[in-house]
Amino acid sequence: MSDGPAAGGEPPGPAVQGYDVPGRKPDSQMPWELFMGNASHRLIAYMYGVNHPRSRAYYNNKSIKTIIRDTGLGDVSLLLPDEREICPDITDVSLRRLFEIKPWNERALQEGREEARKYLAALNRTILDSRRFTGGVDFHGEILIRFAGGQYIWRLEWKTPEPGVVQYRWMRSQKPFDSEAAAYKAAQWVDLTVEELRQYGGWVEKAVEGMVSRREKLATVSGTVGMVIDLIGGVATTVLWGAILGQMGSGSGAQQPPAQGGWRGAGLIGRAP
């Protein structure tokens, strides 16, 4: 399930230039919250696969019914009617772990807790062996994004505050930096404004989808992943920095994290906030 970040209670405003993403339909009314929620889910699911290359994992375009049938772990007939099509955000059938991805606020935490409980009850009702699914723990990280030609560094951070729930938030550097490494070292982050999220949310989602769908290599510095959003000659590209962490290969057993819905396409922004 896709979510948007907390907006601090500010009233919604009119559509702004963040919706002017190449390839996007002019009459599209997709809210900016969904752009950022989609990008967050996509990156976090991708990083789970990178961090667990030996796991067989399913993401939120696969229903519990499909997961049980594909793996043969349980008896699909034991699912209740309203459980057959529900789709957990991350279901690791190798480690028998499950995660729901939610924004970084108390209400979303409660929703994630309830959804994880529901999904675990459904999965475990069908299991034919003694290994039960549990809520996943200790999954955390951050990704830094630099906009070509821009100044501020954006940061996506996620954590597991309790078993089965991953929460995320977007921030930016307090002041301009020339590189992600400098921003990471300074460790001075502030909340993004609603206007910034509205204006650039579509571009960030476009960048993330392009990078993940091409299964580009990710890079890491002290456990922090960084990528540059650039636009060269009208062709969008992703440039990644630092030492190579790894790549989701076809032989790893991890499945490609899915698209989250809404407008899709390869490409990245060439301007910064």
C-alpha positions, 0 to 999 in steps of 0.5 A, a space after each residue: 500500500 502506498 502512502 504520502 509523507 506527513 504534511 504537518 497539517 497544512 491545508 492543500 494548495 493548488 497544483 504547482 510545477 512539480 506536476 510538470 514532469 515529462 511524459 505525465 498526462 496534462 490532466 493527471 490529478 495524482 496528488 503530490 503525497 502519492 508521488 513521494 509515497 511511491 518513491 519511498 516505497 520503491 526505494 525502501 523495497 529495492 534496498 531490502 532486496 539489495 541488503 538480502 540478496 539471498 532471500 526470496 521476497 515479494 513486494 506489494 504487487 503480489 497478493 498473499 494468495 499468490 505468494 502462498 501458491 507460488 511458494 507452496 508454503 501453505 493452504 490457500 483455502 484457509 484464507 478468509 475471503 477478504 484476505 485473498 487479495 491483500 498485498 503486504 509491502 515486503 514479504 520475505 518468504 526465506 526469512 519468514 519476515 513481513 514489513 509494512 512501509 508507512 510515513 514517519 508519524 504516530 497515526 501511520 505507525 498505528 495503521 502499519 501495526 494493524 495492517 502487519 497484524 492482519 497480514 501475519 494472521 492471514 499468512 500464518 493461518 495457511 502455513 503447513 510447517 512449523 515456521 511462522 512469519 513474524 514482523 521484521 526488525 532491524 531494517 533501517 537506512 538512508 539515501 541521499 539525493 543531489 539535484 544537478 545544478 542545485 544546492 540542497 541535498 535531499 535525504 530519505 531515512 527509514 527505520 523499524 520502530 517496532 516489529 513489522 513496521 518500517 517508517 520513513 521521512 524525507 528531509 533536506 540539508 539545512 544549507 547548500 552543499 556541493 556534494 552528498 558526502 559533505 552533507 552527510 558529514 555535516 548531519 544537519 537536516 531540516 524538514 522539507 516544506 509542503 511546497 518543496 514536496 509538491 514542487 519536486 515530488 513528481 521529479 523525485 518519483 520519476 528519478 527513483 522509478 528510472 533508477 530502480 527499474 533499470 536495476 542500477 548499481 547502488 553505492 554506499 559511503 558509511 552505510 549511506 546510499 547516494 545518487 545524483 539526479 541529472 539531465 544530460 542532453 534531454 536524456 535523463 540518467 542516474 549517476 551513483 557515487 562512492 564504492 559499489 555496494 552491490 546489485 540485485 542480480 537475476 540469480 539472487 532469488 530476490 524479485 524486482 520491487 514493483 511499480 507503485 501505481 500512477 505515472 511511470 517512466 525512466 528519467 530524472 530531474 535536472 533542477 534543484 529546489 
